[in-house]
Amino acid sequence: MDFDFVCWSCGADCSVYGKPVGFWTERYQLPAEWECWNCDAINITPDDDD
């Protein structure tokens, strides 16, 4: 499943792939860091607040 985030550097919308975790795929594991497709800036995935 793809999750959308905004790059801190250029403001571009970026999609990050989350891998399903567990049998029912209710939760997804996102990478801690990802690279913006537009400006190549390294972004940090926000913490889950639940």
Buried (B, 14 or more C-beta within 10 A) or exposed (E): EEEEBEBEEEEEEBEBEBEEEEEEEEEBEBEEEBBBEEEEBEBEBEEEEE
